[in-house]
Amino acid sequence: MGLVLAGLCLFFSFATIKEQSAMSEAGALALAETIFAKHGNEARVLVATAGLPEEVAFAAALERGLEAAGVQPLAVVSGEPREARAALERIAGEGAGLDVIAASASAGGWLLFADLRTDIPALGDPELIIPTTRKWPDFLKKDNLLNIANQIAVIAIMAIGMTLVILTGGIDLSVGSLLALGAVIASLLIRELAGGEQAGTFGMILACAGAITICGLLGLVTGWLVTRFHIAPFLVTLALMLMVSGVAYRITKGESVYQVPDSFTWLGRGSGLLGLPNAVILMFFLYGLAHLMMTRMVIGRHLYAVGGNRVAARLSGIPVERVLLFAYVMSALLAGLGGVVMASQLKSGSPTYGDMYELYVIAAVVVGGTSLSGGRGSMIGTLLGAFTIAVIQNGMNLMNVESYTQKIVLGSVILGAVWLDRVRRKGE
């Protein structure tokens, strides 16, 4: 799976190569050096950008670079052409003249700068300088890579629990609805009991813990029905999926719950170590724990044994029912946690969240090499499977592939993974 993921990244890197404007801090400093070399520290400069976040950062870096060279920009404009015109007319009114217009690639195309010598003669004939372009893949942009990781975080977290269930030979179709319920309950508890938009950190933690606990109790019910009455997991979780979704709609009357404080977005939108989103850091932390559990703890060996041969596991003294209960409870708890993360990302809870997520979660687990027959799989494989699906979707979006074509491709990938599993088992 690692080789497949690397191959996909390589393919989309080549497929999305485009001319890119050098909007980095290094590009801004290089542009400042160019202006200084041509016009010296007496240069009269206007900095203009279209106001996009990366362009604002570029303008700030360019201003710092100019000031370090002893050049004080006459004006820095980030926004629309009319704002640049106002700055130009002010400079002309002061009789200062203008030597250079340092603009981002998008601002450099404004018609305003096409013929300033005729339009505003008092400015003289300023030189328009824009950052040099280079060829670079859209796929490998830092913001895009972080976006891939952040978007897959919720699915990947839920896939940990799904891996446990599928390893035992079961399935859990209720995770999407449990995600919605977790998001809704967390938001409702914050609104009704923790103070709403004035809620404190401790109140929000308790609300989120309560939502996750309720989801875990529902997972306990699922495991009890599967182990006590021997009902097929497919049927139990299908019924729970419908019931939980209905409950989420009833308790919210079909509306979103958005009366939560701005600080609630810390988990879903905030950044931490190495600039990684907090949700991604949480995802990697959970996968580290899950990997240790599956490779170094007794419960991990029991999960593999139950999925490999349930009768042999029971005869070996393994408490099969408790192992199955553990798997379904963990799946539900992690689905609830996924709901809390999504509510934090979107700053609201809604019963519409999680639609079709159970399929993406199962797909991540299967593509990651976990056998639907049970007994075979790994957490590292599941993580790679989740990222494989995310990379495929992101790469096709960057290539402007239609949504219905994307569904065909993803369906083919899942079918191929299942087919390879069957071929491998037949060979063994």
N, C-alpha and C positions, 0 to 999 in steps of 0.2 A: 504493500500500500504506500510505503514511503517513496518507492520508485515511481509509482503511478502519480502520486501527488506532485513529485518533482517534475515529471514529464508534462503534466498539465500546466504547472507554473511556467515552464519553459515555453510551451506552445503559446499560451496567452501573452507571454512577454513579447514574443516575436510578432504575434498577430495584432498587438495594440501599439506598436511603435508609431509615434507621431512626432511632428515638430513641436517641441515644447519650449516655451519662453523660460529664460533663466530667472525665475522669480524667487530663488532662494536667497538667503542672506549673503552667501558668497557671490552670487550674481549681482546683488545690490552694491556690495563693496567694490566689485570689479568695475561697475558702471561709474561709481564715484571717482575711482582712480582715472578712468578715461576722461571724465569731465575736467578733473584737475589738470591732467596732462595737456589738454587742448586749450584751456582757458585760464588756468592758474587760480590762485585763491581769491581773485577779484571777480570771479564768474558770477553772473546774475542768473539764478536758476529758479525755475518753477517745477515742482514735482507734482505729477498728476497720475491718479489711478482711478479705476472704475468702482472701487469700494468693496471688492470681494475680500474675504478674510485674508487670503494669502497675499493679495495686493496691498492691503493695509500694512501687513507685516513687512512686505518688501519696501514700501515707502518709508516706514520707520527705520529700517536698516540702511536705506539709501541716505536718509537725512543724517543718521549717525556717521556714516562714512564721509559725507560732505563736510560735516562739522569737524571731524577729525583732521581733515585736510585743510581746514581753515576757511571753508566755503559756507556761508550762511544762506540757505535758500530763502528767496523772497516770499515764497508761499508754498504750502503743501496742501493739495486738494485731493480728497478721496470722495467720489460720488458721481455726479452727473455732469455733462458738458456745460450746463448753465452755471454751475458753481465754478468751473474752470474759467468761463467767460467773465464772471464777476471778478475773479482774482486778477485776470489779465487786464481788465479795464481799470482796476484799482492801481495796478503797477504802472499802467500807461498814464493815469492821472497824476501819479507822483513824479512822472518824468524820469523814472529810473531806467527804462529800457530793459531789454531781456536778451541774454546770450543763449541760454539753453532751456529747452523744455524736456525734462527727463520723465518719460511716461512709461507705464506698463504697456504690454502688447495690446490689450484691449483699448486702453485710453489713447494709445498712439494712432488708432484708426479713426478717431473723432474728426468729423469734417471741420470742426472749429479750428483745428491746427493746420488745415490744408493751405490756406493763403493768408496768414496773419499780416504779412507785409502790406497787403491791400486793405484788409479788414480793419486792423488797428495799427496804422503806420507808426505811431509813437513808440511801439515796441521794437522797431527795427526789423531785422530778419533773423529771429532766433532759430537755432539748430534744434531739430527734433531728434532726440536720442531715445531709443527703446532697447531693452535687454536683448542680447543676442539669443538666437534660438539654437536648440540642439535636439537631436533625435533621442527620444526616451520613451519606454513603454508606459502607457497609462496604467497598466496593471501593476507596475512596480513603484508607483508613487507611494510615498509614505502614508498619506491620508487614505489611499485606497486599501493598502494592506491592513491598516488599523481598522478600517471600516469592515473588511472581511472578518477579522477576528471578533469585532464587537457584535456584528450581526449574527454570527454563528454561536455566540456565547450561550444564549438561552437554550438552543437546541442541543448543544454539546453537553450542558449541565444535565438536561433531562435524559440524554442518551446514556449517562452513567447508570441510572436506575434501570433503564430499558435493557442495558447489557446484562445486568444481574438477572432480570426476569427471563430473558431469552436464553441465557446460559442454563437455566433450569428446565428449559423446554417449554416455557410458557410465552405469553404475549400480553401486552397491556395497551389496550386501545383508548384508555380513559385519560392519558396524560395531557392531551390538549385541553380537555374540559377542566381537568384539575388545575392546569395553568391559569385558565380564566377565573376559576373560583378563588385561587390563591391571590390573584391580583385584585379581584373585587373585594374579598374579605379584608385584605390588608388595607385597602383604601377606605373601606367603610369604617373599620375600627379606628383608623387615624381621624376620620371626619367626625365620628360620633363619640368616641371615648378619649382620644388623645389630644383633642384641641383643634382639630382641623388645620387650617393654614397657619395657626400659631403653635402647632404641636412641637414638642421638644424631642431631642434625640432618644431619650429613654422610652418615651411613649411610642415613637415610631418603631423602635426595636421590639417592644412588646407586641405591637399590632402585627408586625411581620411574623414574629414567632408564633403568634396565635393562628394566623392564616396557614402557616406551614404545618402546624400541629393538626389542624382540622383536616388538611389534605392527607396527612399521615394516618389519621384515624380511618379515613375512607379507604386507604390502602390496606389497613388491617382488616376491614370488612371484606375486601376483595380476597385477600389471602385466606381468610376464614372460610369463605364460601368455596374456594377452590380446594382447600385441604379437607374441610369437614364434610362437605357434600359431594366432592369430586365432580363439580360442574366444570365444563371446559373453560379455561381462562378466556378464550375468545368471546364466549357468550357472556360471562360475568362482566368483563371489562367493557364490552359493547353496551350492555345495559347500564352500567355505571356511567359511561360516557354520556349517554342520553339524559340520564337523571341529573347528573351534576351540571350539565349545560343548562337544563331547565331551571335548576335551583339558582344558578348564577343570574339568569334572566329575571327570575321572580324577585329576588331580593334587591335587585337594582331597578326593577320595572323597565328593563331594556335600555337603561341610560348609563352613560359613563359617570364614574365618581372621580371628580377632579379637585375636590377641596382638600388638597394636601400641600404642605409647605414646599418652598423651593429647595430646601435642603434635602428633601426626600430623593432628589435626583442624584445624590452623591454616588450611590452604588451603580446606577445605570449609565450616568453620563460623566462622572468624575474620572480623573486620571490619577495614577499613582506612580509606582516604581517604573523607571525608564520611560515615562510618558505613556505607559500602557493604560487602557481604560480599566477601571476598577472591576467591571464585570469580567473582563478577560483574565485579570489577575486571580479573581475568585475561581474562574473556570480551571485554570492551570493548577491552583492549589487543590481543588477537589479531585482532579485527575491524579495528582500526586498521591493523595490519600487513598484513592480507589485502587491505584496500581499497587501500593504497599499492601492493602487489604487482600487483593487477589493473589499476590505472589508470596507474602510473608505471614499471613494469618490463617488460622484453622478454618474460619468461615469461608475464605476463598477456596480452599481445597474442597470443602463441603459443597459449595455451589457447583463446582466442576463435576464432582462425583454424582450429585443428584441429577444433573443434566445429562451425564454420560449414560448412567444406568440406574434408574430410581430403585429398582428391586435390589440390586447389588448393594447400593448405598444403604438401604434399610437393613439388609442382612449384616452389613459391616458395623452397625450400631450408630449410624448417622441419623440424627433427629430430622428426618426429611420434612415433616410438617413445619417445624420451626424455621428451617432453612427457607422454605417457600414463603412463609409469612414474612421473614426478613426481607426477601427480594421484593415482594409487592409493597411492603411498607416503605422501603427505601425509594422505590420508583415513585410512589405518591409524594413522599417528602421532597424529593428533588424536583418533581413537577410543581409543587407548591413554591419552592424556592425560585424556580424559573418564572413563575407568575409574579413574585415579588420583584425580581430583576426587571422584568418587562414593565411592570407598573412604574418602577423607578425610571426606566428609560423614557417612557411616554408620559410620566407625571400624572398618571390616572389609572383607574381600574375599569375594565369594560368586559362584559360577558362575551364580546366578539373576539377577544384575544384567544390565541391558540388554535384558531380554525385550521384544520389540516396538519397541525403540528405533529400529531401522532404518527402520520405517515413519513414526515421528514425525519423524525427521531428514529423510527424503525429503519428507514433507509440508511441513516448514518451508521447504525449498528451493523446492519447486514453488509453494507459496502466496506465497513471496517474489518470484515472477516469473521464475525460471530455467526456461528451456524444456527439456523432456525430450528434445527433438530436438537439443539442443546449440547452442552459439554465442551464446546470449543469456542474460543474467542479471547480477546484481551482488551484492556482499557486503552492501551496505546493505539491498538487498531481502531477502536471506536473513535478516538480523537482524530486520527488520520482520516477516517471515513467522513466525519463531520466537516473537516476542512476540505476534503475532496468535493463534497457537494457544494460547499460555499464557494470554492474556487470556480467550479463549473458555472454556477449561477452568475457570479460576478463577472467572469470572463465573457460569458454570452451577453450580459447586459452592456459591457463595454464595446462589444462588437455589434450592438444594436440588433441582436437576434430576437425575433418575436417571442412573446410569452408562450404561445402554443407550441412553438418549435422547442422551446426550453423544456416543456413538459415531456415531449417525445424523447429528448436526449436523456433527461433524468430517469425516465421510466426504463429506457434501454440500459442505462448504467446499473440500475437496481436489478433488472432481470439478468443482466450479465453476471452480477455478483452472486446471485442465487444459483445460476447455472454452474458457475465455477465451483461453488460449494458442493453441489450435487456430484459433479464430475470427480472432485477430489475424494469425496466419501465413497463413491463407487470404485475408484481406483484402490482405495485402502481395503 
